[in-house]
Amino acid sequence: MVTAYNDVVAGSFTGTAASAAFVTQHGFNLSLSGFGVATIQLQRSFDAGATWLVVEPFSADIERRVDDPGHDVYYRVEATSHDSGTILYRLSA
């Protein structure tokens, strides 16, 4: 489910899964914490979530500003592998 121009998409991973989509106009803050053994991918879509493209994989805690000059670009994070830990994620305007 996608809500246009979300303020926050947040949650946690304890296995493989994908977050809800975050729709941005100019960029967002990305926070990942609590890594055990896992790989989380930041993904984006230019077609309203029909196709997801990998932007960058992560395997450790991060805090980052993601700038995107595009309009109506969808982002999400996906746990593509997960062996341990509860990984908290937050995408926020």
N, C-alpha and C positions, 0 to 999 in steps of 0.2 A: 504494500500500500504506500502511495506517495502523496504527501501533502505539499502543495506548492510553497516554496520559500519557507522551509522549516526554520525555526530558531535553534532547535536542538534535536539530534537523533542520538540516543544513548542507550547503553545496555551492557551485556556481558556475554562472553562465549565460554562454554565449558565443553564444547565439542565443535565439530565442523558445522558452519551455518553462515548465513549472510545477514547483515543488518538491514533495516529498512533503508530506503533511499533518502538522501539529503539533496534537496534542490537548491542550487546557489545561483546568484546573479554575479557575484564579484569575488568569491572566495570564502574560506571558512577556517576554523581552528580544528586541528585533529589531535586527539589525545588517546594513547593506548598505554595501558599499564597492567601489571600483574602477570607478566609472562612467566610461564614455566617453560614447556617445550611446545612451541607452536609457530605457525607462519600465518600472518594476517596480511591480506592484500588490500591496498587502497585501489578501488576500481572506479571508472567513470563511464557514463553513457551519454551519447549525443542523440539517441533516438528514444528517449523517455523510458529507458530500462529494458528495451528489447534485446540489446547487445551490450555486454559489459567488457571493457578493456582494462587491462592491468596497468596502473600508473606506477606503483612501487610496492614491493613486498617488505614486510617488517618481521623481525624475530626478537625484538627487544622493546622496552618501553620508549615512547617518544612523545614529544610535545612539538607541534609544528603548525605554522600558518601556511595554508595552501591557497595561493592566489590563482585565480582563473578569470581572464578577461571575457570569457564567453558568457552567454545569457541562457538560462534554463538548462544548465549542465547538471546531470544527476551524478551523485557520488554515493558510494557505499563502502563498507569494509566487509571482507569475507574471511572467515577462518578456513583456510584450505587444508591445513593439517593441524591436529591438536592432540598432544599426548599428555600434557599436564598443565595445571594452573587454571585460574579463572581470570580471563582477560577482560578488563573493562575498556569500553570504547566510548568516545564522545566526539561527535561532529557538531560544531556550533558556529553560529554567525558571529 
